[in-house]
Amino acid sequence: MCPWLSRVRDPARHRLASEGARHYPGLIARLNDEGFTDTGYARTGALAPAGPGDEVREIAERVGAPEAGDVTVLDPGEARRLFPPLRGDRPAVHITGAARVDGRRLRDTLLAAAERHGAGRRSGSAHVTLAGDGHWTVRVQDDLTEADAVVVAAGAWSARVLTSPGAPLPVVPQRGQIVHLRLSGADTAGWPIVLPQSDHYMLAFEDSRIVVGATRETGSGFDHRVTAGGLREVLDEAVSVAPGLADATVADVRVGFRPASLDERPLLGLVAPGLVVATGFGPSRPTSPSAVRRRSTWARTTRRARSPAEPQRSNTTSR
Ligand SMILES: Cc1cc2nc3c(=O)[nH]c(=O)nc-3n(C[C@H](O)[C@H](O)[C@H](O)COP(=O)(O)OP(=O)(O)OC[C@H]3O[C@@H](n4cnc5c(N)ncnc54)[C@H](O)[C@@H]3O)c2cc1C
């Protein structure tokens, strides 16, 4: 989690990502206060190695937010001390405020915390439809729940979950292939995230594991295959930035689907009275907890109708 390095092409989206990063420490502290300590969140800092021809000072100057922490330019040797597999000829920018999240662990912890606060949980495939009386119904197998307000946040599958009203949601899957490497014997727990000047990244976890990725395959559909081209792209990029990974064991290859809207911006907002859609957070930016907070407030408080499949872009980008 390090939105501060990105070039600001879309100020509103950048602000949303930055708000998300800013929101995390408070969220994690609240979970910890309630005894939920396995959050998968760790503030490890990030390294942004310069690419060929990159001016490392220019990269450092992009980072303007106080939440980014200390921003320093490291020579190649100093950068390698923090992330030993890195190549030895590139300086890097070090940003102490960056953090990593293990999504599965954080998801499980949030679900447990939500249940403690009274949330009910149903497991199975959900379908959301509009009942005749203006209420929404959520069907999970034989279980039917009526609701005044519903939030559809089913990622790339959101269009399948919401079958009414009107036109399908304009969200499609974008495949990502990602590789888990194991560096036997290495104590990787405190290693920083590595964010080269490309779409790829590396992050280390506690168990001598380095995750490298990922492809961004627009137009993939729900095609779960690991492909030769995808693997080559991910491993080529990783080994060119960090040659010390060449001898790592390939422990796992995972395939996921980012929810992508047609213009690659989030679909976040009210689409009908009592119906909020929150998806499209896929192609190029992290999921923002502040967006999560905002979507539930909208669902509870707003009953204004909007055109289906057109979640208020202006509101998404202006708040
Ligand atoms: C390989 C890969 C690497 C990535 N790396 C990063 C990264 O480093 N940093 C980052 O910020 N983002 C990353 N992303 C993107 C990030 O994962 C997505 O932006 C994020 O997961 C989208 O969140 P979401 O909650 O909208 O959707 P999802 O996380 O996809 O969640 C949707 C949920 O809806 C559920 N669902 C689907 N259909 C139904 C149904 N019918 N009924 C009930 N539930 C249903 C699914 O099971 C799932 O749990 C990566 C994505 C991929 C694929």
PDBQT file of the ligand as one rigid body, heavy atoms in Angstrom, charges set to zero:
ROOT
HETATM    1  C1  LIG A 401      -3.260 -11.233  -9.233  1.00  0.00    +0.000 C 
HETATM    2  C2  LIG A 401      -3.809 -10.006  -8.590  1.00  0.00    +0.000 A 
HETATM    3  C3  LIG A 401      -2.977  -9.200  -7.844  1.00  0.00    +0.000 A 
HETATM    4  C4  LIG A 401      -3.458  -8.049  -7.237  1.00  0.00    +0.000 A 
HETATM    5  N1  LIG A 401      -2.613  -7.297  -6.494  1.00  0.00    +0.000 NA
HETATM    6  C5  LIG A 401      -3.080  -6.220  -5.852  1.00  0.00    +0.000 A 
HETATM    7  C6  LIG A 401      -2.246  -5.452  -5.015  1.00  0.00    +0.000 A 
HETATM    8  O1  LIG A 401      -1.074  -5.756  -4.837  1.00  0.00    +0.000 OA
HETATM    9  N2  LIG A 401      -2.766  -4.375  -4.398  1.00  0.00    +0.000 N 
HETATM   10  C7  LIG A 401      -4.086  -4.028  -4.546  1.00  0.00    +0.000 A 
HETATM   11  O2  LIG A 401      -4.522  -3.054  -3.945  1.00  0.00    +0.000 OA
HETATM   12  N3  LIG A 401      -4.892  -4.718  -5.354  1.00  0.00    +0.000 NA
HETATM   13  C8  LIG A 401      -4.430  -5.808  -5.996  1.00  0.00    +0.000 A 
HETATM   14  N4  LIG A 401      -5.258  -6.533  -6.798  1.00  0.00    +0.000 N 
HETATM   15  C9  LIG A 401      -6.615  -6.034  -7.047  1.00  0.00    +0.000 C 
HETATM   16  C10 LIG A 401      -7.519  -6.350  -5.900  1.00  0.00    +0.000 C 
HETATM   17  O3  LIG A 401      -7.448  -7.718  -5.618  1.00  0.00    +0.000 OA
HETATM   18  C11 LIG A 401      -8.924  -5.979  -6.336  1.00  0.00    +0.000 C 
HETATM   19  O4  LIG A 401      -8.926  -4.619  -6.679  1.00  0.00    +0.000 OA
HETATM   20  C12 LIG A 401      -9.854  -6.193  -5.189  1.00  0.00    +0.000 C 
HETATM   21  O5  LIG A 401      -9.827  -7.524  -4.801  1.00  0.00    +0.000 OA
HETATM   22  C13 LIG A 401     -11.261  -5.856  -5.599  1.00  0.00    +0.000 C 
HETATM   23  O6  LIG A 401     -12.008  -5.944  -4.430  1.00  0.00    +0.000 OA
HETATM   24  P1  LIG A 401     -13.541  -6.273  -4.478  1.00  0.00    +0.000 P 
HETATM   25  O7  LIG A 401     -13.954  -6.439  -3.053  1.00  0.00    +0.000 OA
HETATM   26  O8  LIG A 401     -14.245  -5.291  -5.338  1.00  0.00    +0.000 OA
HETATM   27  O9  LIG A 401     -13.636  -7.677  -5.245  1.00  0.00    +0.000 OA
HETATM   28  P2  LIG A 401     -13.104  -9.099  -4.829  1.00  0.00    +0.000 P 
HETATM   29  O10 LIG A 401     -11.939  -8.995  -3.914  1.00  0.00    +0.000 OA
HETATM   30  O11 LIG A 401     -12.957  -9.877  -6.095  1.00  0.00    +0.000 OA
HETATM   31  O12 LIG A 401     -14.285  -9.697  -3.961  1.00  0.00    +0.000 OA
HETATM   32  C14 LIG A 401     -15.511 -10.064  -4.548  1.00  0.00    +0.000 C 
HETATM   33  C15 LIG A 401     -16.149 -11.099  -3.639  1.00  0.00    +0.000 C 
HETATM   34  O13 LIG A 401     -17.462 -11.379  -4.115  1.00  0.00    +0.000 OA
HETATM   35  C16 LIG A 401     -17.676 -12.774  -4.007  1.00  0.00    +0.000 C 
HETATM   36  N5  LIG A 401     -18.739 -13.204  -4.925  1.00  0.00    +0.000 N 
HETATM   37  C17 LIG A 401     -18.681 -13.333  -6.274  1.00  0.00    +0.000 A 
HETATM   38  N6  LIG A 401     -19.862 -13.759  -6.754  1.00  0.00    +0.000 NA
HETATM   39  C18 LIG A 401     -20.674 -13.918  -5.677  1.00  0.00    +0.000 A 
HETATM   40  C19 LIG A 401     -22.019 -14.336  -5.534  1.00  0.00    +0.000 A 
HETATM   41  N7  LIG A 401     -22.797 -14.692  -6.571  1.00  0.00    +0.000 N 
HETATM   42  N8  LIG A 401     -22.533 -14.394  -4.291  1.00  0.00    +0.000 NA
HETATM   43  C20 LIG A 401     -21.792 -14.031  -3.215  1.00  0.00    +0.000 A 
HETATM   44  N9  LIG A 401     -20.507 -13.619  -3.297  1.00  0.00    +0.000 NA
HETATM   45  C21 LIG A 401     -19.964 -13.560  -4.528  1.00  0.00    +0.000 A 
HETATM   46  C22 LIG A 401     -16.329 -13.368  -4.353  1.00  0.00    +0.000 C 
HETATM   47  O14 LIG A 401     -16.247 -14.696  -3.862  1.00  0.00    +0.000 OA
HETATM   48  C23 LIG A 401     -15.400 -12.421  -3.632  1.00  0.00    +0.000 C 
HETATM   49  O15 LIG A 401     -15.193 -12.841  -2.309  1.00  0.00    +0.000 OA
HETATM   50  C24 LIG A 401      -4.812  -7.687  -7.410  1.00  0.00    +0.000 A 
HETATM   51  C25 LIG A 401      -5.661  -8.498  -8.149  1.00  0.00    +0.000 A 
HETATM   52  C26 LIG A 401      -5.176  -9.649  -8.739  1.00  0.00    +0.000 A 
HETATM   53  C27 LIG A 401      -6.104 -10.526  -9.524  1.00  0.00    +0.000 C 
ENDROOT
TORSDOF 0
